[in-house]
Each structure stands twice: as C-alpha cells, then as structure tokens.
C-alpha cells in the first residue's frame, strides 16, 4: 500500500493498486473516492519503496 492523504478531509489513506498505472482509494472518514494516476516512473519508485519497507519490517 502507498501512503497518501484525502484531498477533502486530509485523513491518511492506504492506496490499493487498481491497475498498473492507477491507485483507487476511498477515505474511511468522509467516503470520498480518489483515483490517482501515476506515471510508470512514479509507480516503479513507489512500489520499490513499498517492497523495501516490507522486506525491512520482516527482518526485524
């Protein structure tokens, strides 16, 4: 999951991969739906960071 914030209320959101270049997010507080489009480069960087975070958290 990728960290982002709701544009309506500012609540921290967990973004779920919807397609290779998009994230579909629903705010649990105000129920606003967000569709975030990422370039290939941005998605690659975010997925790489997410993978590294997951690996480091399983090592500890």
N, C-alpha and C positions, 0 to 999 in steps of 0.2 A: 504494500500500500504506500501511497505517496501523500505526504503532508501538504495540505492547503487549507485555506480559510474561506468561509462563506462570505460572499460579497454583500449580502443583505444584513446579517447579524454579526459577522466576524467570528463565529464559532469555529474551532479547529475541526477539520473534516478528514476522514480517511477516504482517499480516492481509490476506486476499484477499476482495474483495467477493463475497458469496454470493447476496444478494438486495438489494432496495432498503433494507431495514432490518436486515440481519444480516451479520455477518462470520463466516466459517468459518476457523478457524486450527488448524494441527497443529504441535506443538512438535517440532523436529528432534532434540532431545536425549532427551526421555522419551516421545515419541509421544503425549502427551496431546492429545485433541481438545477444542477450545473453540468454542462457538457464542455469539457476542457480539451481543446485540440492542441496537440504537441507536434513539433517537427520531429523528424527521425533523430536528429542530433539531440534534442532535448529529452526525448523518450529514452534514448540509449543511455544518456548520463543519469537520468533518474532511476532507471532500472538497475544500472550498475551500482549506484549508491545504495539502493534498497537491498541488493544482493549482498554487498559488503557489510551492511548493517546486520543483516540476518546471520551471516556467517560469524561475525564477531560476537554477536549475542549468544550463539550456540556454543562458542568456545569457552565462555565464562560460566 
